[in-house]
Amino acid sequence: MINRVKALFLDRGGAPETRGAGHSHEELQIAAAALMVEAAQLDGDFDARERAKIRDLVTGRFGLGREESESLIEVAEERVAWASQLHGFTRVVKGAFTQEERIELMEMLWEVAYADGELHHFEANLMRRLAGLLQVPDRDSGAARKRVLKRLDSSNA
């Protein structure tokens, strides 16, 4: 089962930035997951908490099972390794997601950035760049960040 799902994701013909405007549902999932993987890897330590957070987020957002979520993360990691820049992933997302969905993705990205308990300055910089590339206003990205921090405070209390 996992190999079949992985093959489906990998048989899409290269990194997202090399394809035309029509993107499949799987490509959108990969692009969103790749942005989350990039956020998790940026501080040089992609740990189990960050992986679990991404798995939970893609499971909930895309309605995937655990094995499918793990396969999606593996494919996203491979795509991030291939990609020379984030523009390809953000272009896929920006072209297919509504403004509300892009704000929701920013909130998911903030959750990944805080998954290890701290926000590294590289992660903060990435979040600012992604908000710009996804055309999410600073106010909306900041509000998404505050919602994540509030949830974190509530769960730690």
Buried (B, 14 or more C-beta within 10 A) or exposed (E): EEEEBBEBBBEBEEBBBEBEEEBBEBBBBBBBBBBBBBBBBBBEEBEEBBBEBBBBBBBEBBEBEEEBBBBBBBBBBBBBEBBEEBEBBBBBBBEBBEEEBBBBBBBBBBBBBBBBEEBBEBBEEBBEEBBEBBEBEEEBBBBBBEEBEEBBEEEEE
